[in-house]
Every structure is written in C-alpha cells, then in structure tokens.
C-alpha cells in the first residue's frame, strides 16, 4: 500500500485489515486458513479487524474499528481482550493502534489524540501503559510518534513525522533512550523518508527492517543491523511508479528472514518472504483481489516462520486470515 500519504490516512487505509498467520516447516508452506473478527468491530467499507502481530505463543494483537480505533489481544484459544490508551481520541482516524507483541506479551503501538497527534505507547501484560514521543517529532495534526515494533528485551522501533512531514526512524531502548536514523537514499520531501516496518520489524538481536520512500516516491526495503549499518533491497516484480515498490519488511525473525509486501505496476499488493541469503518466496492469500489497492499484505513473522497479515478482496473488503502449515 502507499506509505507516504498523510499519517492518518496512511493508517486508516493500511490498518483496515485483518490478521493472518502463515506457518511453515523446513520444506514447504501450507495454506490452511483461520479467519476472525474482534468483538465490537464494525464492518462498513474499509472497516473491520486488523490482525497485525503474533507472539511465539500464538497470541495476536491488532486494531479494530468501532467509533474510532481500539486495540485487541487474541489468545491462542480465540478469546479477546480489547483496550484503549488513556488520552486516545475517538472518531475516524483517532484512537488506539496496536502493532507489536513480544514473548512477555508486552505490546507497543501508538495512539492518536483528539487533536490528531500521534504518540507512542507500551502496554505491559498487566494492562498498564507508558507513553512517549520521539525527539524531533512534529506536534501538528497528522504528525507525531509511531511506535510499531518491540523485541523480547523490550527495545522498540518506529518512526516519526517531523514538523515538515518528513519521516525518520527511531530505536528506543528498554530504559527509554531514543536514537533516530535515516536510510541512505531516503527522500526529504513531505511524506517521504524512512519507515520502520509496521509490525514485527525489530528482532531479538536489534536488527530492524522497513522501507524508505525516495525522492520520486518509490518504495525500497532496508535492513538495519544492530551496529547501525543499513542494507537496502528491492523485490523482483515491484513497480517503479510513485507509491509502488517494495514495502520493506513487516517482520524479521531472529535468523534474519524478512516478510512483507510489494506493490506491482498495477498497484496490487503481494506477499514475500526473503531469507538472509537472498532466497525469495512470493505468495498471495486465497481470495485476495487483483485490482488497484487490493492484494496481500503480510504483517509479522514469528521465530517458527508463522506469518500474520491481511488481504483485501475484489470488493475492497478486508479480512483476517491465519495461514498455518504442517
């Protein structure tokens, strides 16, 4: 999906999806699918349940629509807990967005307040919240801090929009110290710049995956090593027009395998899995549409190779799916 539209529109579109998990053994990927909807989720056009991240235990977190956005936790047995960050606004494009969950079931994400400003948060497994803002983050409507990844140690990665609406990456240590960064080649115009992966793009070692938008608004993937070195990549078949290209990694495993999506020249999304040696698998969820803005959009990958994500069908409806293997 396009990643350099205004912040609130970006997430209104890209999060109105539902979760899926793609499990794999060492030899092959299977396609058994479980779908789900959060309790209270509305089902109008571009609304629904957005499954965004999965823990090693199979607990899923994400966001759903109902007079604004709300977070949820889905246990492996299918039971749900819903939540809102204190200070989150209500109504369209406001509320709580849950993006990433670690083995301790600590969740990170961001909330949009009543003025349209985004702030990062950490939700502990007991339901308590800590909120924060990246240094340099803008304070206008549609700007702010977007926390999107948390690793087992509690380090958080994300990105922020500055006062000029340029995006920059950041890493937050468990004690709250924040380092900012930019991918080489990232554009410096409004809604260009560096985006960390919006679900599970920070692995236990501290490697980060994501994408950057260049000066022509074309997307490219990157991996940032724990020492700060950045490698960029493009998936074959990715389009080269504005808002097309490789949407970086949505998730990265401890071994360095990355999953995410790419947008082709017809503006259709497709999933991919890329290992650290360059081995590539592409896939489409059953039922995914083939029109502009439709397709398959992976969200996260766990250490066993299970992937959670979303797809948009031919009617522009969003669905959660769980893609399991034997």
Helices and strands as residue ranges (DSSP letters): H 7-14, E 32-34, E 49-54, E 60-65, E 69-74, E 80-83, E 95-101, E 107-112, E 118-123, E 129-132, E 144-150, E 156-161, E 167-172, E 178-181, E 193-196, E 208-213, E 219-224, E 230-233, E 245-246, E 251-252, E 258-263, E 269-274, E 280-283, E 295-301, E 307-312, E 318-324
